[in-house]
């Protein structure tokens, strides 16, 4: 399933390829103007706009080709999006009186478990994505 952010980026690519202003693009995609400005500065977004523009400008316009192009854009944005957010912190409870060496070992194990959980979640998402293909 595509995230709202990815759908908004795809819409912004379409509106930008159509030559719309930042304000019009933001309204069409349902995001702030500053968000569109930031996306426009990103090289992947700019590349997708340039690839989409000729398809959009075809006369007569081929709706199937445009939809196929937007599907490619969506896949690219989904592939470049982070699989999931990395935990900002890991809480480790260290009892008072614990030696510094033991505390370091406890922190190391806790961080290792957090990283392992994150990697497992990423692999699960990759398997689910492969299953959809």
DRENTORKOL-3810 file (N, C-alpha, C; in nm, 4 decimals):
REM DRENTORKOL-3810
@n.u->0.0844; n.v->-0.1173; n.w->0.0000; ca.u->0.0000; ca.v->0.0000; ca.w->0.0000; c.u->0.0893; c.v->0.1242; c.w->0.0000
@n.u->0.0523; n.v->0.2203; n.w->-0.0780; ca.u->0.1295; ca.v->0.3420; ca.w->-0.0923; c.u->0.0956; c.v->0.4392; c.w->0.0197
@n.u->0.1977; n.v->0.5027; n.w->0.0739; ca.u->0.1748; ca.v->0.5985; ca.w->0.1819; c.u->0.1164; c.v->0.7276; c.w->0.1248
@n.u->0.0454; n.v->0.8036; n.w->0.2087; ca.u->-0.0093; ca.v->0.9315; ca.w->0.1620; c.u->0.1004; c.v->1.0232; c.w->0.1082
@n.u->0.2166; n.v->1.0229; n.w->0.1718; ca.u->0.3266; ca.v->1.1076; ca.w->0.1280; c.u->0.3691; c.v->1.0718; c.w->-0.0144
@n.u->0.3761; n.v->0.9436; n.w->-0.0468; ca.u->0.4147; ca.v->0.9012; ca.w->-0.1815; c.u->0.3087; c.v->0.9432; c.w->-0.2820
@n.u->0.1818; n.v->0.9246; n.w->-0.2482; ca.u->0.0739; ca.v->0.9667; ca.w->-0.3395; c.u->0.0806; c.v->1.1172; c.w->-0.3636
@n.u->0.1089; n.v->1.1929; n.w->-0.2594; ca.u->0.1182; ca.v->1.3380; ca.w->-0.2734; c.u->0.2361; c.v->1.3762; c.w->-0.3628
@n.u->0.3476; n.v->1.3051; n.w->-0.3502; ca.u->0.4630; ca.v->1.3326; ca.w->-0.4358; c.u->0.4320; c.v->1.3020; c.w->-0.5818
@n.u->0.3612; n.v->1.1911; n.w->-0.6050; ca.u->0.3251; ca.v->1.1552; ca.w->-0.7426; c.u->0.2351; c.v->1.2636; c.w->-0.8021
@n.u->0.1373; n.v->1.3083; n.w->-0.7247; ca.u->0.0506; ca.v->1.4168; ca.w->-0.7722; c.u->0.1319; c.v->1.5435; c.w->-0.7998
@n.u->0.2280; n.v->1.5713; n.w->-0.7130; ca.u->0.3116; ca.v->1.6900; ca.w->-0.7320; c.u->0.3968; c.v->1.6774; c.w->-0.8586
@n.u->0.4433; n.v->1.5562; n.w->-0.8886; ca.u->0.5174; ca.v->1.5348; ca.w->-1.0133; c.u->0.4275; c.v->1.5658; c.w->-1.1318
@n.u->0.3041; n.v->1.5163; n.w->-1.1282; ca.u->0.2106; ca.v->1.5403; ca.w->-1.2374; c.u->0.1825; c.v->1.6899; c.w->-1.2556
@n.u->0.1520; n.v->1.7587; n.w->-1.1462; ca.u->0.1204; ca.v->1.9011; ca.w->-1.1545; c.u->0.2422; c.v->1.9815; c.w->-1.2005
@n.u->0.3600; n.v->1.9449; n.w->-1.1523; ca.u->0.4816; ca.v->2.0161; ca.w->-1.1926; c.u->0.5117; c.v->1.9903; c.w->-1.3398
@n.u->0.4946; n.v->1.8659; n.w->-1.3842; ca.u->0.5159; ca.v->1.8327; ca.w->-1.5254; c.u->0.4179; c.v->1.9080; c.w->-1.6145
@n.u->0.3017; n.v->1.9400; n.w->-1.5598; ca.u->0.2007; ca.v->2.0142; ca.w->-1.6348; c.u->0.2320; c.v->2.1640; c.w->-1.6382
@n.u->0.3397; n.v->2.2058; n.w->-1.5716; ca.u->0.3792; ca.v->2.3457; ca.w->-1.5748; c.u->0.3096; c.v->2.4323; c.w->-1.4720
@n.u->0.2500; n.v->2.3710; n.w->-1.3717; ca.u->0.1776; ca.v->2.4480; ca.w->-1.2695; c.u->0.2756; c.v->2.5158; c.w->-1.1739
@n.u->0.2308; n.v->2.6216; n.w->-1.1114; ca.u->0.3133; ca.v->2.6950; ca.w->-1.0147; c.u->0.3268; c.v->2.6134; c.w->-0.8867
@n.u->0.4158; n.v->2.6592; n.w->-0.8000; ca.u->0.4333; ca.v->2.5918; ca.w->-0.6707; c.u->0.3032; c.v->2.5947; c.w->-0.5930
@n.u->0.2342; n.v->2.7075; n.w->-0.5942; ca.u->0.1068; ca.v->2.7190; ca.w->-0.5218; c.u->0.0039; c.v->2.6217; c.w->-0.5766
@n.u->-0.0109; n.v->2.6175; n.w->-0.7097; ca.u->-0.1081; ca.v->2.5268; ca.w->-0.7710; c.u->-0.0719; c.v->2.3804; c.w->-0.7459
@n.u->0.0563; n.v->2.3508; n.w->-0.7534; ca.u->0.1025; ca.v->2.2140; ca.w->-0.7282; c.u->0.0731; c.v->2.1736; c.w->-0.5844
@n.u->0.1008; n.v->2.2642; n.w->-0.4901; ca.u->0.0758; ca.v->2.2355; ca.w->-0.3484; c.u->-0.0725; c.v->2.2112; c.w->-0.3234
@n.u->-0.1572; n.v->2.2953; n.w->-0.3817; ca.u->-0.3020; ca.v->2.2773; ca.w->-0.3645; c.u->-0.3475; c.v->2.1455; c.w->-0.4259
@n.u->-0.2975; n.v->2.1135; n.w->-0.5452; ca.u->-0.3366; ca.v->1.9899; ca.w->-0.6126; c.u->-0.2917; c.v->1.8647; c.w->-0.5395
@n.u->-0.1729; n.v->1.8734; n.w->-0.4765; ca.u->-0.1193; ca.v->1.7569; ca.w->-0.4055; c.u->-0.1642; c.v->1.7528; c.w->-0.2599
@n.u->-0.2204; n.v->1.8628; n.w->-0.2114; ca.u->-0.2669; ca.v->1.8657; ca.w->-0.0721; c.u->-0.1550; c.v->1.8796; c.w->0.0287
@n.u->-0.0510; n.v->1.9552; n.w->-0.0078; ca.u->0.0620; ca.v->1.9775; ca.w->0.0829; c.u->0.0922; c.v->2.1272; c.w->0.0883
@n.u->0.1829; n.v->2.1647; n.w->0.1772; ca.u->0.2235; ca.v->2.3042; ca.w->0.1901; c.u->0.3150; c.v->2.3440; c.w->0.0733
@n.u->0.3171; n.v->2.4722; n.w->0.0434; ca.u->0.4050; ca.v->2.5219; ca.w->-0.0644; c.u->0.5507; c.v->2.4929; c.w->-0.0331
@n.u->0.5882; n.v->2.5043; n.w->0.0937; ca.u->0.7274; ca.v->2.4779; ca.w->0.1310; c.u->0.7655; c.v->2.3323; c.w->0.1051
@n.u->0.6690; n.v->2.2423; n.w->0.1187; ca.u->0.6944; ca.v->2.1006; ca.w->0.0905; c.u->0.7243; c.v->2.0821; c.w->-0.0575
@n.u->0.6438; n.v->2.1426; n.w->-0.1423; ca.u->0.6657; ca.v->2.1328; ca.w->-0.2869; c.u->0.8001; c.v->2.1945; c.w->-0.3236
@n.u->0.8332; n.v->2.3074; n.w->-0.2642; ca.u->0.9622; ca.v->2.3715; ca.w->-0.2922; c.u->1.0778; c.v->2.2776; c.w->-0.2570
@n.u->1.0662; n.v->2.2114; n.w->-0.1436; ca.u->1.1693; ca.v->2.1156; ca.w->-0.1026; c.u->1.1783; c.v->1.9979; c.w->-0.1981
@n.u->1.0638; n.v->1.9441; n.w->-0.2376; ca.u->1.0641; ca.v->1.8323; ca.w->-0.3320; c.u->1.1266; c.v->1.8726; c.w->-0.4647
@n.u->1.0954; n.v->1.9930; n.w->-0.5117; ca.u->1.1488; ca.v->2.0382; ca.w->-0.6408; c.u->1.3006; c.v->2.0484; c.w->-0.6406
@n.u->1.3597; n.v->2.0714; n.w->-0.5246; ca.u->1.5055; ca.v->2.0793; ca.w->-0.5153; c.u->1.5701; c.v->1.9417; c.w->-0.5099
@n.u->1.4921; n.v->1.8373; n.w->-0.4839; ca.u->1.5475; ca.v->1.7021; ca.w->-0.4721; c.u->1.5724; c.v->1.6441; c.w->-0.6113
@n.u->1.6931; n.v->1.5893; n.w->-0.6366; ca.u->1.7269; ca.v->1.5419; ca.w->-0.7707; c.u->1.6358; c.v->1.4301; c.w->-0.8232
@n.u->1.5923; n.v->1.3395; n.w->-0.7375; ca.u->1.5053; ca.v->1.2296; ca.w->-0.7831; c.u->1.3706; c.v->1.2858; c.w->-0.8284
@n.u->1.3165; n.v->1.3787; n.w->-0.7518; ca.u->1.1888; ca.v->1.4414; ca.w->-0.7887; c.u->1.2033; c.v->1.5141; c.w->-0.9223
@n.u->1.3101; n.v->1.5934; n.w->-0.9355; ca.u->1.3326; ca.v->1.6684; ca.w->-1.0597; c.u->1.3477; c.v->1.5741; c.w->-1.1791
@n.u->1.4164; n.v->1.4639; n.w->-1.1584; ca.u->1.4337; ca.v->1.3657; ca.w->-1.2661; c.u->1.2999; c.v->1.3051; c.w->-1.3083
@n.u->1.2165; n.v->1.2733; n.w->-1.2102; ca.u->1.0855; ca.v->1.2157; ca.w->-1.2415; c.u->0.9965; c.v->1.3167; c.w->-1.3142
@n.u->1.0061; n.v->1.4443; n.w->-1.2778; ca.u->0.9291; ca.v->1.5480; ca.w->-1.3480; c.u->0.9734; c.v->1.5539; c.w->-1.4937
@n.u->1.1051; n.v->1.5525; n.w->-1.5159; ca.u->1.1568; ca.v->1.5615; ca.w->-1.6534; c.u->1.1181; c.v->1.4396; c.w->-1.7366
@n.u->1.1103; n.v->1.3229; n.w->-1.6746; ca.u->1.0678; ca.v->1.2022; ca.w->-1.7469; c.u->0.9176; c.v->1.2029; c.w->-1.7729
@n.u->0.8419; n.v->1.2680; n.w->-1.6865; ca.u->0.6956; ca.v->1.2697; ca.w->-1.6983; c.u->0.6478; c.v->1.3777; c.w->-1.7957
@n.u->0.7191; n.v->1.4880; n.w->-1.8028; ca.u->0.6765; ca.v->1.6016; ca.w->-1.8859; c.u->0.6469; c.v->1.5627; c.w->-2.0309
@n.u->0.7351; n.v->1.4879; n.w->-2.1016; ca.u->0.7045; ca.v->1.4541; ca.w->-2.2415; c.u->0.5793; c.v->1.3669; c.w->-2.2556
@n.u->0.5572; n.v->1.2790; n.w->-2.1597; ca.u->0.4380; ca.v->1.1930; ca.w->-2.1646; c.u->0.3138; c.v->1.2788; c.w->-2.1455
@n.u->0.3218; n.v->1.3768; n.w->-2.0536; ca.u->0.2084; ca.v->1.4654; ca.w->-2.0274; c.u->0.1784; c.v->1.5535; c.w->-2.1482
@n.u->0.2834; n.v->1.5990; n.w->-2.2154; ca.u->0.2671; ca.v->1.6945; ca.w->-2.3251; c.u->0.2333; c.v->1.6307; c.w->-2.4593
@n.u->0.2277; n.v->1.4971; n.w->-2.4666; ca.u->0.1928; ca.v->1.4302; ca.w->-2.5931; c.u->0.0571; c.v->1.4777; c.w->-2.6430
@n.u->0.0490; n.v->1.4998; n.w->-2.7729; ca.u->-0.0791; ca.v->1.5355; ca.w->-2.8358; c.u->-0.1086; c.v->1.4329; c.w->-2.9436
@n.u->-0.2190; n.v->1.3668; n.w->-2.9448; ca.u->-0.3190; ca.v->1.3649; ca.w->-2.8385; c.u->-0.2627; c.v->1.2949; c.w->-2.7153
@n.u->-0.3131; n.v->1.3345; n.w->-2.6007; ca.u->-0.2623; ca.v->1.2814; ca.w->-2.4753; c.u->-0.3042; c.v->1.1356; c.w->-2.4582
@n.u->-0.2060; n.v->1.0516; n.w->-2.4272; ca.u->-0.2301; ca.v->0.9087; ca.w->-2.4075; c.u->-0.2472; c.v->0.8830; c.w->-2.2581
@n.u->-0.3716; n.v->0.8680; n.w->-2.2151; ca.u->-0.4010; ca.v->0.8488; ca.w->-2.0733; c.u->-0.3366; c.v->0.7243; c.w->-2.0158
@n.u->-0.3341; n.v->0.6154; n.w->-2.0942; ca.u->-0.2746; ca.v->0.4902; ca.w->-2.0455; c.u->-0.1244; c.v->0.5077; c.w->-2.0241
@n.u->-0.0582; n.v->0.5762; n.w->-2.1169; ca.u->0.0858; ca.v->0.5982; ca.w->-2.1034; c.u->0.1159; c.v->0.6873; c.w->-1.9830
@n.u->0.0318; n.v->0.7884; n.w->-1.9616; ca.u->0.0515; ca.v->0.8775; ca.w->-1.8477; c.u->0.0320; c.v->0.8022; c.w->-1.7167
@n.u->-0.0696; n.v->0.7183; n.w->-1.7093; ca.u->-0.0925; ca.v->0.6391; ca.w->-1.5872; c.u->0.0226; c.v->0.5416; c.w->-1.5632
@n.u->0.0722; n.v->0.4806; n.w->-1.6702; ca.u->0.1856; ca.v->0.3891; ca.w->-1.6567; c.u->0.3085; c.v->0.4646; c.w->-1.6053
@n.u->0.3293; n.v->0.5856; n.w->-1.6566; ca.u->0.4428; ca.v->0.6673; ca.w->-1.6127; c.u->0.4282; c.v->0.7038; c.w->-1.4653
@n.u->0.3076; n.v->0.7386; n.w->-1.4229; ca.u->0.2860; ca.v->0.7733; ca.w->-1.2823; c.u->0.3031; c.v->0.6512; c.w->-1.1919
@n.u->0.2683; n.v->0.5332; n.w->-1.2420; ca.u->0.2950; ca.v->0.4099; ca.w->-1.1660; c.u->0.4449; c.v->0.3909; c.w->-1.1465
@n.u->0.5243; n.v->0.4201; n.w->-1.2512; ca.u->0.6703; ca.v->0.4103; ca.w->-1.2400; c.u->0.7237; c.v->0.5100; c.w->-1.1364
@n.u->0.6684; n.v->0.6308; n.w->-1.1385; ca.u->0.7091; ca.v->0.7330; ca.w->-1.0416; c.u->0.6789; c.v->0.6838; c.w->-0.9007
@n.u->0.5599; n.v->0.6303; n.w->-0.8819; ca.u->0.5200; ca.v->0.5799; ca.w->-0.7498; c.u->0.6140; c.v->0.4694; c.w->-0.7030
@n.u->0.6477; n.v->0.3782; n.w->-0.7923; ca.u->0.7396; ca.v->0.2697; ca.w->-0.7549; c.u->0.8764; c.v->0.3250; c.w->-0.7175
@n.u->0.9220; n.v->0.4235; n.w->-0.7912; ca.u->1.0535; ca.v->0.4816; ca.w->-0.7612; c.u->1.0524; c.v->0.5505; c.w->-0.6255
@n.u->0.9466; n.v->0.6275; n.w->-0.5979; ca.u->0.9394; ca.v->0.6946; ca.w->-0.4683; c.u->0.9230; c.v->0.5943; c.w->-0.3548
@n.u->0.8497; n.v->0.4877; n.w->-0.3787; ca.u->0.8324; ca.v->0.3855; ca.w->-0.2760; c.u->0.9636; c.v->0.3142; c.w->-0.2496
@n.u->1.0401; n.v->0.2879; n.w->-0.3559; ca.u->1.1679; ca.v->0.2183; ca.w->-0.3410; c.u->1.2711; c.v->0.3047; c.w->-0.2702
@n.u->1.2665; n.v->0.4373; n.w->-0.2891; ca.u->1.3649; ca.v->0.5240; ca.w->-0.2268; c.u->1.3238; c.v->0.5702; c.w->-0.0879
@n.u->1.1982; n.v->0.5443; n.w->-0.0507; ca.u->1.1515; ca.v->0.5846; ca.w->0.0816; c.u->1.2092; c.v->0.4917; c.w->0.1867
@n.u->1.2376; n.v->0.5417; n.w->0.3045; ca.u->1.2865; ca.v->0.4539; ca.w->0.4103; c.u->1.1819; c.v->0.3488; c.w->0.4436
@n.u->1.2267; n.v->0.2262; n.w->0.4675; ca.u->1.1356; ca.v->0.1158; ca.w->0.4942; c.u->1.0520; c.v->0.1422; c.w->0.6192
@n.u->1.1137; n.v->0.1925; n.w->0.7183; ca.u->1.0424; ca.v->0.2305; ca.w->0.8395; c.u->1.1322; c.v->0.3237; c.w->0.9179
@n.u->1.0744; n.v->0.3914; n.w->1.0132; ca.u->1.1539; ca.v->0.4848; ca.w->1.0904; c.u->1.2418; c.v->0.4090; c.w->1.1893
@n.u->1.3654; n.v->0.4521; n.w->1.1976; ca.u->1.4581; ca.v->0.3941; ca.w->1.2938; c.u->1.4228; c.v->0.4527; c.w->1.4299
@n.u->1.4195; n.v->0.3695; n.w->1.5329; ca.u->1.3883; ca.v->0.4234; ca.w->1.6648; c.u->1.4851; c.v->0.5364; c.w->1.6993
@n.u->1.4318; n.v->0.6453; n.w->1.7512; ca.u->1.5145; ca.v->0.7604; ca.w->1.7839; c.u->1.6038; c.v->0.7310; c.w->1.9042
@n.u->1.5586; n.v->0.6423; n.w->1.9894; ca.u->1.6383; ca.v->0.6080; ca.w->2.1066; c.u->1.5978; c.v->0.4716; c.w->2.1576
@n.u->1.6867; n.v->0.4135; n.w->2.2337; ca.u->1.6602; ca.v->0.2863; ca.w->2.2983; c.u->1.6782; c.v->0.3088; c.w->2.4478
@n.u->1.5768; n.v->0.2747; n.w->2.5230; ca.u->1.5823; ca.v->0.2942; ca.w->2.6673; c.u->1.6442; c.v->0.1708; c.w->2.7313
@n.u->1.7454; n.v->0.1950; n.w->2.8130; ca.u->1.8132; ca.v->0.0862; ca.w->2.8840; c.u->1.8086; c.v->0.1189; c.w->3.0320
@n.u->1.7536; n.v->0.0292; n.w->3.1095; ca.u->1.7478; ca.v->0.0499; ca.w->3.2549; c.u->1.8720; c.v->-0.0146; c.w->3.3172
@n.u->1.9516; n.v->0.0696; n.w->3.3776; ca.u->2.0755; ca.v->0.0223; ca.w->3.4399; c.u->2.0616; c.v->0.0413; c.w->3.5906
@n.u->2.0627; n.v->-0.0692; n.w->3.6643; ca.u->2.0475; ca.v->-0.0588; ca.w->3.8102; c.u->2.1629; c.v->0.0202; c.w->3.8727
@n.u->2.1329; n.v->0.0916; n.w->3.9794; ca.u->2.2391; ca.v->0.1664; ca.w->4.0481; c.u->2.3423; c.v->0.0677; c.w->4.1011
@n.u->2.4651; n.v->0.1106; n.w->4.1004; ca.u->2.5732; ca.v->0.0250; ca.w->4.1480; c.u->2.6321; c.v->-0.0634; c.w->4.0387
@n.u->2.5795; n.v->-0.0547; n.w->3.9175; ca.u->2.6323; ca.v->-0.1351; ca.w->3.8068; c.u->2.7654; c.v->-0.0749; c.w->3.7625
@n.u->2.8624; n.v->-0.1611; n.w->3.7391; ca.u->2.9935; ca.v->-0.1122; ca.w->3.6966; c.u->2.9837; c.v->-0.0510; c.w->3.5568
@n.u->3.0713; n.v->0.0430; n.w->3.5236; ca.u->3.0688; ca.v->0.1030; ca.w->3.3897; c.u->3.0846; c.v->-0.0007; c.w->3.2782
@n.u->3.1674; n.v->-0.0992; n.w->3.2991; ca.u->3.1873; ca.v->-0.2020; ca.w->3.1967; c.u->3.0579; c.v->-0.2810; c.w->3.1750
@n.u->2.9914; n.v->-0.3168; n.w->3.2829; ca.u->2.8645; ca.v->-0.3901; ca.w->3.2732; c.u->2.7575; c.v->-0.3023; c.w->3.2076
@n.u->2.7535; n.v->-0.1712; n.w->3.2413; ca.u->2.6569; ca.v->-0.0795; ca.w->3.1820; c.u->2.6810; c.v->-0.0684; c.w->3.0317
@n.u->2.8066; n.v->-0.0586; n.w->2.9909; ca.u->2.8388; ca.v->-0.0530; ca.w->2.8476; c.u->2.7908; c.v->-0.1784; c.w->2.7761
@n.u->2.8099; n.v->-0.2924; n.w->2.8383; ca.u->2.7664; ca.v->-0.4188; ca.w->2.7779; c.u->2.6142; c.v->-0.4228; c.w->2.7656
@n.u->2.5436; n.v->-0.3751; n.w->2.8673; ca.u->2.3974; ca.v->-0.3736; ca.w->2.8633; c.u->2.3480; c.v->-0.2817; c.w->2.7513
@n.u->2.4098; n.v->-0.1638; n.w->2.7374; ca.u->2.3709; ca.v->-0.0703; ca.w->2.6319; c.u->2.3991; c.v->-0.1315; c.w->2.4953
@n.u->2.5157; n.v->-0.1939; n.w->2.4807; ca.u->2.5520; ca.v->-0.2562; ca.w->2.3532; c.u->2.4514; c.v->-0.3622; c.w->2.3114
@n.u->2.4105; n.v->-0.4462; n.w->2.4043; ca.u->2.3119; ca.v->-0.5510; ca.w->2.3724; c.u->2.1773; c.v->-0.4891; c.w->2.3353
@n.u->2.1352; n.v->-0.3846; n.w->2.4084; ca.u->2.0062; ca.v->-0.3214; ca.w->2.3798; c.u->2.0066; c.v->-0.2571; c.w->2.2415
@n.u->2.1129; n.v->-0.1891; n.w->2.2072; ca.u->2.1223; ca.v->-0.1265; ca.w->2.0749; c.u->2.1258; c.v->-0.2347; c.w->1.9673
@n.u->2.1998; n.v->-0.3417; n.w->1.9914; ca.u->2.2047; ca.v->-0.4523; ca.w->1.8950; c.u->2.0666; c.v->-0.5114; c.w->1.8701
@n.u->1.9880; n.v->-0.5291; n.w->1.9767; ca.u->1.8519; ca.v->-0.5819; ca.w->1.9605; c.u->1.7650; c.v->-0.4850; c.w->1.8821
@n.u->1.7791; n.v->-0.3540; n.w->1.9075; ca.u->1.6991; ca.v->-0.2536; ca.w->1.8351; c.u->1.7337; c.v->-0.2558; c.w->1.6864
@n.u->1.8609; n.v->-0.2647; n.w->1.6552; ca.u->1.9028; ca.v->-0.2710; ca.w->1.5147; c.u->1.8505; c.v->-0.3988; c.w->1.4502
@n.u->1.8596; n.v->-0.5100; n.w->1.5198; ca.u->1.8107; ca.v->-0.6374; ca.w->1.4656; c.u->1.6603; c.v->-0.6307; c.w->1.4373
@n.u->1.5845; n.v->-0.5676; n.w->1.5276; ca.u->1.4406; ca.v->-0.5533; ca.w->1.5038; c.u->1.4140; c.v->-0.4683; c.w->1.3801
@n.u->1.4907; n.v->-0.3615; n.w->1.3649; ca.u->1.4736; ca.v->-0.2732; ca.w->1.2491; c.u->1.5065; c.v->-0.3483; c.w->1.1194
@n.u->1.6149; n.v->-0.4213; n.w->1.1181; ca.u->1.6536; ca.v->-0.4972; ca.w->0.9982; c.u->1.5478; c.v->-0.6023; c.w->0.9664
@n.u->1.4960; n.v->-0.6693; n.w->1.0678; ca.u->1.3911; ca.v->-0.7696; ca.w->1.0455; c.u->1.2662; c.v->-0.7046; c.w->0.9862
@n.u->1.2307; n.v->-0.5860; n.w->1.0344; ca.u->1.1134; ca.v->-0.5156; ca.w->0.9803; c.u->1.1366; c.v->-0.4760; c.w->0.8349
@n.u->1.2570; n.v->-0.4317; n.w->0.8022; ca.u->1.2887; ca.v->-0.3954; ca.w->0.6639; c.u->1.2800; c.v->-0.5177; c.w->0.5728
@n.u->1.3338; n.v->-0.6299; n.w->0.6184; ca.u->1.3289; ca.v->-0.7524; ca.w->0.5372; c.u->1.1855; c.v->-0.7988; c.w->0.5167
@n.u->1.1049; n.v->-0.7870; n.w->0.6204; ca.u->0.9643; ca.v->-0.8248; ca.w->0.6090; c.u->0.8947; c.v->-0.7386; c.w->0.5047
@n.u->0.9209; n.v->-0.6073; n.w->0.5064; ca.u->0.8611; ca.v->-0.5181; ca.w->0.4070; c.u->0.9070; c.v->-0.5540; c.w->0.2668
@n.u->1.0352; n.v->-0.5881; n.w->0.2507; ca.u->1.0863; ca.v->-0.6269; ca.w->0.1193; c.u->1.0166; c.v->-0.7529; c.w->0.0696
@n.u->0.9996; n.v->-0.8514; n.w->0.1582; ca.u->0.9302; ca.v->-0.9756; ca.w->0.1188; c.u->0.7867; c.v->-0.9474; c.w->0.0789
@n.u->0.7189; n.v->-0.8595; n.w->0.1547; ca.u->0.5806; ca.v->-0.8245; ca.w->0.1220; c.u->0.5745; c.v->-0.7536; c.w->-0.0119
@n.u->0.6701; n.v->-0.6641; n.w->-0.0391; ca.u->0.6744; ca.v->-0.5932; ca.w->-0.1647; c.u->0.6985; c.v->-0.6892; c.w->-0.2819
@n.u->0.7883; n.v->-0.7864; n.w->-0.2614; ca.u->0.8154; ca.v->-0.8871; ca.w->-0.3645; c.u->0.6934; c.v->-0.9738; c.w->-0.3890
@n.u->0.6178; n.v->-1.0009; n.w->-0.2843; ca.u->0.4961; ca.v->-1.0808; ca.w->-0.2972; c.u->0.3883; c.v->-1.0107; c.w->-0.3780
@n.u->0.3875; n.v->-0.8757; n.w->-0.3738; ca.u->0.2892; ca.v->-0.7984; ca.w->-0.4490; c.u->0.3212; c.v->-0.7963; c.w->-0.5976
@n.u->0.4494; n.v->-0.8146; n.w->-0.6311; ca.u->0.4919; ca.v->-0.8074; ca.w->-0.7713; c.u->0.4420; c.v->-0.9229; c.w->-0.8523
END
